[in-house]
Amino acid sequence: MSFKEEGSVEYIEVDGKKVPVVKCEAEITLTNTRTGVEYNSDKEAEDDINNPATDTTSEDIKRTVKIKVAKMPSLGAASNKDDE
């Protein structure tokens, strides 16, 4: 079982220029390395860790992340060689 974290593109201003900040979509798999249980969310894993009826610790949780690379917006600036 895995879950997705959605991606986005936001813009910030740096030195008077708009710069894209790209957050890629990611597929997350959380697995208990001792029991083999896969969790559907970070909260589900945290609940297992905090459950006094289990001996699960944070060290037992393995996080695997697959990142879907988004198409990058053009980051280069146009140059005018005639101005040199």
N, C-alpha and C positions, 0 to 999 in steps of 0.2 A: 504494500500500500504506500502510495506516495501522495504528496499534495503539491500544489503549485503556488508560487508567489508571483504575482503579475509584474510585468515590466512597465516602464514608462520613460518618457523623455520630457525633461523639464529644462528650462533655460535660466541661467543666472547671468548677471552682468559682472564682467571682470575687465578692469581698465577701460571702461566705456564700451565694451563689445559684448554682444550676446554670445554666450558659450553654452553648448548643450551638455546636460548632465544625463547620461543614459543609464537606466537601471534595467538590466536584462531580466527576462522571465526565467525563473528557476524551478526545477523539479526537485523537491526535497524528499529524501527517504530517511526516516528515523528508525533505527533497529536496536533492540536490546541484545547485546552481544552474548549474554549468558543464556537467555531464554529463546532467542530468535523471533520474538514478537516484534511486529512492525506497527508503528503508531501513525494515526491519521493526522496528527497535528503536534505542534510544540506543547500545547496545553495538555494533551493526552499523555505525553512522555513525562511532563512535570507532575501530573497527577499521580502517575505510577511511582515516581521518585518520592513524592510526599506521602504516599499511602503507607501507614504503619503496618499494614498486613502483608506488605512485600518487602524484600530486602534489596530492591533496586536502588542503585546509586547513580549519580550523574556520570560516573566513570563507565557505567555499563551501556550508556547510550552512544551509538555511532551515528553520525550525521553524514549522509552522502548527498552531494549537490551536483545536479546537471544543469548547466547554464545554456540557455538558448541565446546565441549571439544575435543581437538585433542589427539591422542595417544601420550603419553609422551615417549620420548627416555629414555633409561636406565640412571638413574642419580646416582646410587650407585656405589661405588668403590669396587672392589673385595678385599677380605681380605685373608690373609694367616695366619691361626691360628698356624701354625708350627713355625712362627717367634716369637711368644710370649715368 
